[in-house]
Amino acid sequence: MLFIFTILIKLIEIYSWALIIYILLSWFPNARESSFGQILARICEPYLDPFRRIIPPLGMIDISPIVGILVLRFATSGLAELYRWIA
């Protein structure tokens, strides 16, 4: 059971880093149009879309990725707590 929780937590951490990299790509011109940027868009955009529908942008700042990363962090904490409760 520990193995499954460890794998899930690592996958969430990797996905969080993918989101951070995807966010940073928006700071560089044409970075999201590169093949790497398009791959990250296919991975990250489906997750970020529901947050963007709920949270409107504040001027030119989109805070939905920050909320998405926080949700992933809470999920990691929840999995760790669930494991402590089960074990």
Residue frames relative to the residue before (quaternion, step in Angstrom):
aa qw qx qy qz dx dy dz
M 1.0000 0.0000 0.0000 0.0000 0.00 0.00 0.00
L 0.6063 0.5571 -0.3458 0.4499 3.58 1.05 -0.75
F 0.6220 0.5615 -0.3345 0.4313 3.57 1.02 -0.82
I 0.6646 0.5010 -0.3043 0.4634 3.61 0.92 -0.88
F 0.6652 0.4902 -0.3070 0.4723 3.58 0.91 -0.89
T 0.6402 0.5236 -0.3256 0.4582 3.59 0.99 -0.80
I 0.6514 0.5063 -0.3121 0.4711 3.59 0.94 -0.86
L 0.6620 0.5069 -0.3084 0.4579 3.60 0.89 -0.90
I 0.6615 0.4983 -0.3085 0.4680 3.58 0.91 -0.87
K 0.6565 0.5018 -0.3137 0.4678 3.61 0.94 -0.82
L 0.6456 0.5137 -0.3237 0.4631 3.60 0.99 -0.78
I 0.6415 0.5068 -0.3222 0.4773 3.58 1.01 -0.76
E 0.6441 0.5139 -0.3213 0.4666 3.59 1.00 -0.78
I 0.6463 0.5071 -0.3165 0.4743 3.60 0.96 -0.82
Y 0.6555 0.5039 -0.3081 0.4707 3.58 0.97 -0.85
S 0.6130 0.5397 -0.3439 0.4633 3.60 1.06 -0.71
W 0.6625 0.4872 -0.3059 0.4798 3.57 0.97 -0.82
A 0.6101 0.5354 -0.3525 0.4657 3.60 1.06 -0.67
L 0.6409 0.5138 -0.3176 0.4737 3.59 1.01 -0.78
I 0.6504 0.5135 -0.3188 0.4602 3.59 0.92 -0.85
I 0.6549 0.4964 -0.3081 0.4794 3.58 0.94 -0.86
Y 0.6418 0.5230 -0.3195 0.4610 3.58 0.99 -0.82
I 0.6375 0.5126 -0.3192 0.4785 3.58 1.02 -0.76
L 0.6700 0.5033 -0.3001 0.4557 3.58 0.91 -0.89
L 0.5901 0.5809 -0.3689 0.4221 3.59 1.10 -0.58
S 0.6114 0.5654 -0.3603 0.4203 3.59 1.11 -0.54
W 0.6103 0.5658 -0.3511 0.4292 3.60 1.19 -0.33
F 0.7170 0.4037 -0.2329 0.5183 3.59 1.22 -0.44
P 0.5022 -0.6736 0.4440 0.3112 3.59 -0.84 0.94
N 0.8682 0.0839 -0.1073 0.4772 3.54 -1.04 0.94
A 0.4017 0.7246 -0.4838 0.2820 3.63 1.16 0.24
R 0.6696 0.4947 -0.3071 0.4612 3.60 1.03 -0.71
E 0.6415 0.5180 -0.3312 0.4588 3.58 1.21 -0.35
S 0.5071 0.6263 -0.4353 0.4014 3.61 1.25 -0.12
S 0.6625 -0.5020 0.3549 0.4280 3.58 -1.22 0.29
F 0.6313 0.5238 -0.3293 0.4676 3.60 1.04 -0.75
G 0.6585 0.5096 -0.2996 0.4658 3.57 0.97 -0.85
Q 0.6539 0.5073 -0.3137 0.4654 3.58 1.02 -0.76
I 0.6219 0.5218 -0.3398 0.4749 3.59 1.05 -0.71
L 0.6688 0.4840 -0.3020 0.4768 3.58 0.92 -0.89
A 0.6163 0.5416 -0.3498 0.4522 3.60 1.05 -0.70
R 0.6579 0.5044 -0.3140 0.4627 3.60 0.95 -0.82
I 0.6809 0.4737 -0.2828 0.4816 3.57 1.13 -0.64
C 0.7823 0.3974 -0.1786 0.4451 3.59 0.84 -1.01
E 0.6300 0.5892 -0.3501 0.3651 3.61 0.92 -0.80
P 0.6418 0.5123 -0.3657 0.4380 3.68 0.85 -0.69
Y 0.6568 0.4934 -0.3111 0.4779 3.59 1.08 -0.63
L 0.7153 0.4695 -0.2562 0.4497 3.58 0.95 -0.87
D 0.5283 0.6768 -0.3941 0.3279 3.62 1.13 -0.55
P 0.6801 0.4737 -0.3256 0.4550 3.67 0.75 -0.83
F 0.6396 0.5149 -0.3288 0.4667 3.59 1.05 -0.71
R 0.6526 0.5130 -0.3148 0.4602 3.59 1.01 -0.75
R 0.6270 0.5252 -0.3421 0.4625 3.59 1.11 -0.58
I 0.7047 0.4579 -0.2546 0.4784 3.58 1.06 -0.77
I 0.7859 0.2915 -0.1320 0.5292 3.58 0.86 -1.00
P 0.2835 -0.7668 0.5457 0.1840 3.61 -0.51 1.08
P 0.5463 -0.6075 0.4463 0.3651 3.60 -1.10 0.56
L 0.3570 -0.7059 0.5721 0.2170 3.55 -1.14 0.69
G 0.7848 -0.1497 0.0581 0.5985 3.56 0.10 1.29
M 0.7782 -0.2533 0.2168 0.5322 3.56 -0.59 -1.16
I 0.5963 0.5665 -0.3562 0.4433 3.58 1.27 0.09
D 0.1790 -0.7703 0.6076 0.0735 3.54 -0.82 1.09
I 0.1460 -0.8271 0.5394 0.0607 3.59 -0.40 1.19
S 0.4159 0.7311 -0.4621 0.2811 3.60 1.23 0.00
P 0.6336 0.5085 -0.3750 0.4465 3.69 0.93 -0.55
I 0.6144 0.5374 -0.3551 0.4557 3.58 1.06 -0.65
V 0.6490 0.4982 -0.3082 0.4853 3.56 0.98 -0.86
G 0.6347 0.5361 -0.3249 0.4519 3.60 1.01 -0.80
I 0.6579 0.4887 -0.3063 0.4843 3.58 0.98 -0.83
L 0.6359 0.5206 -0.3341 0.4615 3.60 0.98 -0.76
V 0.6277 0.5228 -0.3363 0.4685 3.60 1.01 -0.75
L 0.6482 0.5023 -0.3204 0.4742 3.60 0.98 -0.77
R 0.6356 0.5200 -0.3268 0.4677 3.59 1.01 -0.76
F 0.6490 0.4953 -0.3160 0.4833 3.59 0.99 -0.81
A 0.6217 0.5308 -0.3426 0.4630 3.60 1.04 -0.70
T 0.6362 0.5175 -0.3259 0.4703 3.59 0.99 -0.79
S 0.6617 0.4924 -0.3053 0.4759 3.58 0.93 -0.88
G 0.6475 0.5248 -0.3136 0.4550 3.57 1.01 -0.81
L 0.6460 0.5047 -0.3200 0.4749 3.59 1.00 -0.79
A 0.6484 0.5111 -0.3208 0.4642 3.58 0.95 -0.83
E 0.6681 0.4887 -0.2962 0.4765 3.58 0.97 -0.84
L 0.6252 0.5343 -0.3297 0.4636 3.58 1.02 -0.76
Y 0.6435 0.5109 -0.3212 0.4709 3.56 0.99 -0.82
R 0.6508 0.5084 -0.3254 0.4606 3.61 0.95 -0.84
W 0.6557 0.5150 -0.3080 0.4582 3.55 1.06 -0.77
I 0.6751 0.4836 -0.2902 0.4756 3.60 1.01 -0.84
A 0.7293 0.4638 -0.2508 0.4360 3.60 0.86 -0.97
